[in-house]
Amino acid sequence: QVQVAESGGGSVQAGGSLRLSCQASRFTYSNNYLGWFRQAPGKEREKVAAFDNAGSTDYADSVKGRFTISKDNAKNTLYLQMNSLKPEDTAMYYCAARWPWSREYNYWGQGTQVTVSS
């Protein structure tokens, strides 16, 4: 059974930085899809950043230039470096993983809260 766990959330002031980490047991990070999503109260979940199975990255327009997704395949760890945080980045952040043949993400973490104050 694949288990996904995020860490690194917290509260920061606008302009600050946070780094989120995600580990997925029994899931190979290379050649699979990995992503960070977020959901704010009253809003739909949105994809923030992701790797495809070729290692290419994709970012939401709202975070381009501020967030960076990276991974360490050897450590099976996914990261999301978040800089220049804004109050509108406040949300629950989720890590997710999926197999290349799946249409949707198969495995999700419990989420880690990020709160940005003005």
Backbone torsions as a table, in degrees:
resi	resn	phi	psi	omega
1	GLN	NA	127.5	178.8
2	VAL	-79.7	131.5	175.9
3	GLN	-122.1	134.0	-177.5
4	VAL	-116.9	133.5	-178.6
5	ALA	-139.1	127.1	177.8
6	GLU	-99.6	158.0	173.4
7	SER	-153.9	165.0	173.4
8	GLY	105.7	-2.1	178.1
9	GLY	-70.1	173.4	179.2
10	GLY	166.6	-166.7	-179.7
11	SER	-114.6	132.0	178.8
12	VAL	-140.1	163.2	174.3
13	GLN	-86.2	157.8	177.8
14	ALA	-54.0	137.9	-177.0
15	GLY	93.3	-10.9	-179.3
16	GLY	-82.0	-176.6	-177.1
17	SER	-132.4	152.7	172.2
18	LEU	-144.8	153.0	172.7
19	ARG	-124.3	123.6	176.9
20	LEU	-95.7	147.5	176.5
21	SER	-126.7	153.8	-179.9
22	CYS	-145.5	131.8	175.1
23	GLN	-123.4	135.6	178.3
24	ALA	-122.8	116.3	-179.8
25	SER	-77.8	147.8	176.8
26	ARG	58.3	32.0	178.4
27	PHE	-140.0	123.0	-178.7
28	THR	-78.6	126.6	-176.7
29	TYR	-76.0	-27.7	179.2
30	SER	-80.5	145.0	174.1
31	ASN	67.6	15.9	175.7
32	ASN	-130.4	168.0	179.9
33	TYR	-89.4	136.8	177.5
34	LEU	-137.3	139.6	-177.4
35	GLY	-150.3	159.8	171.5
36	TRP	-112.2	133.2	178.4
37	PHE	-126.0	163.8	174.9
38	ARG	-145.8	154.5	176.9
39	GLN	-142.4	120.8	176.7
40	ALA	-94.7	156.0	179.9
41	PRO	-55.4	128.8	178.3
42	GLY	79.3	3.5	-179.2
43	LYS	-120.6	160.7	177.5
44	GLU	-77.2	155.7	175.9
45	ARG	-67.8	140.5	178.9
46	GLU	-131.5	150.4	176.2
47	LYS	-81.0	130.5	-178.8
48	VAL	-94.8	-49.6	-178.4
49	ALA	-161.0	152.1	-177.2
50	ALA	-158.7	155.8	169.5
51	PHE	-104.2	139.1	168.4
52	ASP	-91.6	-177.2	-173.8
53	ASN	-74.6	-7.0	174.9
54	ALA	-97.7	-1.4	179.1
55	GLY	92.5	3.2	176.8
56	SER	-78.7	151.6	-177.4
57	THR	-110.8	156.7	179.9
58	ASP	-142.8	136.5	-177.7
59	TYR	-127.6	148.8	169.5
60	ALA	-67.7	145.6	-178.8
61	ASP	-57.3	-33.7	-175.3
62	SER	-69.0	-15.6	-177.7
63	VAL	-117.8	-3.3	-179.5
64	LYS	-58.1	134.1	179.9
65	GLY	86.3	-12.0	-180.0
66	ARG	-115.6	-35.9	-178.3
67	PHE	-107.9	148.2	176.6
68	THR	-135.4	125.5	175.6
69	ILE	-95.7	138.9	177.6
70	SER	-149.8	169.3	179.9
71	LYS	-151.4	154.5	174.2
72	ASP	-119.9	101.4	-175.7
73	ASN	-62.4	-36.4	-177.7
74	ALA	-65.7	-33.3	-179.8
75	LYS	-96.3	-1.2	-177.2
76	ASN	51.7	46.5	-177.5
77	THR	-127.6	134.1	176.5
78	LEU	-109.2	142.0	-178.1
79	TYR	-125.6	156.0	169.2
80	LEU	-137.2	106.5	175.8
81	GLN	-87.1	122.4	-176.7
82	MET	-117.8	114.9	179.4
83	ASN	-114.8	163.4	178.7
84	SER	49.3	48.4	-176.0
85	LEU	-64.0	145.8	-179.7
86	LYS	-120.6	156.5	177.5
87	PRO	-55.2	-32.5	179.7
88	GLU	-72.1	-5.7	173.2
89	ASP	-83.3	-6.9	179.6
90	THR	-62.1	124.7	-176.5
91	ALA	-177.4	171.9	167.4
92	MET	-88.4	128.4	-178.8
93	TYR	-105.2	133.2	-177.4
94	TYR	-121.9	143.7	172.3
95	CYS	-101.6	143.3	-179.2
96	ALA	-145.5	155.2	-178.8
97	ALA	-139.1	147.3	176.6
98	ARG	-148.7	155.3	177.2
99	TRP	-77.9	153.5	-178.3
100	PRO	-58.8	-30.1	-176.1
101	TRP	-86.3	-3.5	-179.7
102	SER	-89.4	146.0	176.8
103	ARG	-83.4	-25.9	-178.8
104	GLU	-125.0	162.1	176.9
105	TYR	-66.6	133.4	-173.3
106	ASN	-87.9	-34.6	-171.1
107	TYR	-129.3	135.9	-176.8
108	TRP	-131.4	146.4	172.4
109	GLY	-85.6	178.3	-179.1
110	GLN	-80.7	-16.2	178.2
111	GLY	98.6	153.8	175.3
112	THR	-134.6	134.0	-173.5
113	GLN	-82.6	133.5	172.7
114	VAL	-119.7	124.0	179.8
115	THR	-124.8	124.2	-179.5
116	VAL	-116.5	121.6	-179.0
117	SER	-101.1	149.5	-178.2
118	SER	-87.4	NA	NA
